[in-house]
Amino acid sequence: MVKNKPFLLWVILTSVWLSGCSVISPTPSPEIDVYTLSQQMDLTTTPSELKGSKAVILALSPIRSPQGLLNTAIIYRDSDYGFNSYAYSRWSDNPSKLIANYLQQSLAQSQHISAVIPVGSRADANLLLEATLVDFSHHIHANDASSTGVVSIIFYLINQNDKTLLSTTQFTKEVTADQNNAKHATIAINQASQLVAVALQAWLEQQITNLPEK
C-alpha cells in the first residue's frame, strides 16, 4: 500500500485540478456594434419624365481612399498625427463603398441626372465622376473638449466622349458630435456625408447646366 500512495496522491490532485477547471467560465468577448450610412433623403428617384431636358447619364467610378480607410474600422484622431480606431465598433462596409452607395442614391434624385450607373456598365454615359476620399473620421479636439465627424472628398468630372477633365472640386464637411464615442461619431459622420451629398449635387447640376448644347 505504501508504494501506491504517490499514485493515489497524483490521482486526487489531478481530480481536484480538473474540478476547478470545470467551474471556470470563459470571459465572453464584448459585442461589436455595427454602424452604416443611413440615407436621410427621399429615396424615390425622380421619374425620367420629370427630368430636365439636359439630364445626363452619370457613370460613378469606385472611390479611391488611403490605406487607413480601406477596412471597416471607425477611425478617430485625437492629435495632429494620431490615427486610431474604436475597439468594439465598426462600419458595415469600408468607407469608400459606403459613401459611394450613399452618393449614388442621392444623385439619382437630381432632375439633371437621368441615371447613375457604375463604371463598366454596358450603358453609355455622358459624364464620368471620379473621387478620392480624403477623410472619413472622428476628430477629437484638444483636452477632449469637443469633437467633430469629418468627411472630405475630392471630385473629378470627366467628359466620357473625349476623356477631358471638365472640373474638379473638394468638399469638406464637419459636424459636431454630442459625445466622444463611436455611436455619436457615426451620427456626426452621417450628417457630414449628407452635407457633402447636397453640395455635390448642387455642383454637378451647375456643371451640367453649363455644358454646351449637343
Salt bridges, closest charged atoms under 4 A:
GLU130 OE1 - ARG64 NH1 3.87
ASP135 OD1 - ARG77 NH2 3.48
ASP135 OD2 - HIS139 NE2 2.71
GLU205 OE2 - HIS112 ND1 3.85
